[in-house]
């Protein structure tokens, strides 16, 4: 229970009560009094603690949920959300490790599966008729020990012989392709979709079944516009956000 002696709501102030409560809760989150995955007091507890009605309490909580600071779990309560990681990968093509180092975050990669498969209809559409066999590599990328994104990558097997014997938990795939195989990586096309996580992926990402994921499908090209990689990434919706700069163009 909160200590009501520490908080005094000025009901005569022009600031709405919901806004005052919202700022109190936000400050507690920012100071670490409420930490990620902590359950916050119920609406009834907040009403009793701060002496305000249900309407401003509910509005304060709704806005904090909308801002991504809190999350609701049906039948369980309202919890402090994990801080979302802002990625700029819509703006530039870089490795996951480079992105995390720019954010000052510790990270690790776990290779869950690697195999050679025959081409599928999707792979034929992307790569054409030139390749019959592809590497499929499934990797879980974790940030601060927390599962963050699950990536399935396809690369023509003939273009990178013996790639499956390379330690991709310790080395960047792109750097290996450049240094070992002489790839001239140039650009990528990305498609972003909102989706619900599959049951299998939910176990790996440690999120509830049907939780939101941001799915990105990337086709990466070398400087001669030849595709060399196709990947499908499932980002946890509660941990990720993407930023892109858009410039106004005058006619």
C-alpha positions, 0 to 999 in steps of 0.5 A: 500500500502507498504511503498517502502522507507523501502525496498531497493532491491539490484538488484546487489546482488547474492540473486535472487529478488524473494527470497528477496521479499519472505523474506520480506513477510515472515518477515511481517507475522512472525512479525504480520504485516500480520495476518492470513486471511489478504489479501496481496497486489496483484501482481500488487501492489507488482510490483509497490511497490518494482519495480520488474517484475511480474516473481519474484513476482509470484515465491515468492508468489508461494513458500510461498503458497507451504510452507503453509504461504499463501493460494489462494482463487479463485476469491478473492486473496491471504491470510495469512494462519493460522499456521499449528499445528504439531501433533505427533499422528502418533508416540504415542496414546494420547488424543487430550487434551494432544496433545494440552497441549504439544503445549501450545494451548488453546482448547475446545470440543463441542459434536454435537451428541451422540446416540446409533446405530445398527452395520453397515457392517464397524463396524462388520468388525472391531469388529466382531459379539460380539456387536450389538449396538454402541455409535456414538459420534460426536465432534468438537475440536477447537483450539484457538476458531477456528474449527480444527477437526471433529471426529466421534467415535464408541464404543461398547455400552455394554463395557461402560454402560451409557457413553452417560451421561458422559460430554465429553466436559469437560473430556477426552474420553480415561481417562473416559474409563480408570478410569470409565470402566477399559479399558487397552488402548494399541495401535491403527492402523491408516489410513490417506487419503487426501480428500475433505470436504463434504458440511455438514462438511464444514459448521461445520469446517468453510472451503469452500466446497471441501476444503482439509481435512486430514482424519484419520481412527483409530481403537484402541485396549486394551492390549489384542488386543480387539478393543474398538474404531473406529473413523473417524477424519477430520482435516482441511488441512489448519491448520494441519500437522503430523510429524513422525520419521522414522529410517533407518534400516540396513540389 
